[in-house]
């Protein structure tokens, strides 16, 4: 019996793109923006699953881990930093494109 897969489920972060918001990037963010990395990580772990499940927007997530108090930097600057951390894995993107045909 021949089997032909018709559907492929995969994660984007760590597969098609780098893990743009992993522990090391959060540590870098804490250093860059002068945040307490331990406190930010604790808040992240309490909130991230809810965000990842789509029950919080990115702004709501950031309200809980960064902007629960006034900061000397803008939300836009912080989000730009976050977005800039995601880099494509061109080889994986090409592989997935090749599977489509």
C-alpha positions in Angstrom: 0.0 0.0 0.0 1.4 3.4 -1.0 1.1 6.2 1.5 1.1 9.8 0.5 1.1 12.5 3.2 -1.4 15.3 2.4 -0.9 17.4 5.4 2.2 18.5 7.3 2.0 20.2 10.7 5.1 22.0 12.0 6.1 24.8 14.2 7.4 28.0 12.8 9.8 29.0 15.5 12.8 26.7 15.5 11.8 25.1 12.2 11.2 27.8 9.5 12.5 30.6 11.7 14.9 30.9 14.6 13.4 30.7 18.1 13.0 34.5 18.2 11.9 34.7 21.8 13.8 32.0 23.7 15.6 32.3 27.0 18.8 33.7 25.4 16.9 36.4 23.5 15.0 37.4 26.6 18.2 37.7 28.4 19.6 39.9 25.7 16.4 42.0 25.8 16.8 42.4 29.6 20.3 43.6 29.1 19.5 45.9 26.3 16.5 47.5 28.0 17.8 47.4 31.5 15.2 44.9 32.8 15.6 42.4 35.6 16.0 39.1 33.6 14.9 36.9 36.5 11.7 38.8 37.0 11.0 39.0 33.3 11.5 35.2 32.9 9.2 34.5 35.9 6.6 36.7 34.3 7.2 35.1 30.9 6.7 31.6 32.3 3.4 32.6 34.0 2.0 34.1 30.8 3.5 32.6 27.7 1.3 29.5 27.4 -1.8 31.7 27.5 -0.2 34.0 24.8 0.9 31.0 22.6 -2.6 29.5 22.8 -3.9 32.7 21.3 -5.7 33.9 24.4 -3.6 37.1 24.7 -2.5 39.6 22.1 1.2 40.5 21.9 0.4 43.8 23.6 -1.4 42.0 26.4 1.6 39.6 26.8 4.0 42.6 26.9 1.8 44.4 29.5 2.3 41.4 31.8 6.0 40.8 31.3 7.5 44.3 30.6 5.0 47.2 30.6 3.3 46.5 34.0 5.2 49.6 35.0 6.4 52.8 33.2 9.5 52.2 31.1 12.1 54.5 29.6 11.6 52.9 26.2 8.6 52.5 24.0 6.5 49.5 23.3 7.3 49.9 19.6 11.0 49.8 20.3 10.7 46.7 22.4 8.5 45.0 19.7 10.9 45.9 17.0 13.7 44.3 19.0 11.6 41.2 19.4 10.8 41.0 15.7 14.4 41.6 14.7 15.4 38.4 16.5 13.5 36.2 14.1 15.7 35.0 11.2 14.6 32.7 8.4 16.1 29.3 7.8 16.2 29.5 4.0 17.0 25.8 3.6 13.9 24.7 5.5 11.7 27.2 3.7 13.0 25.8 0.4 12.4 22.2 1.6 8.8 23.1 2.5 8.3 24.9 -0.8 9.6 21.8 -2.6 7.1 19.6 -0.8 4.2 21.7 -2.1 4.8 20.8 -5.7 
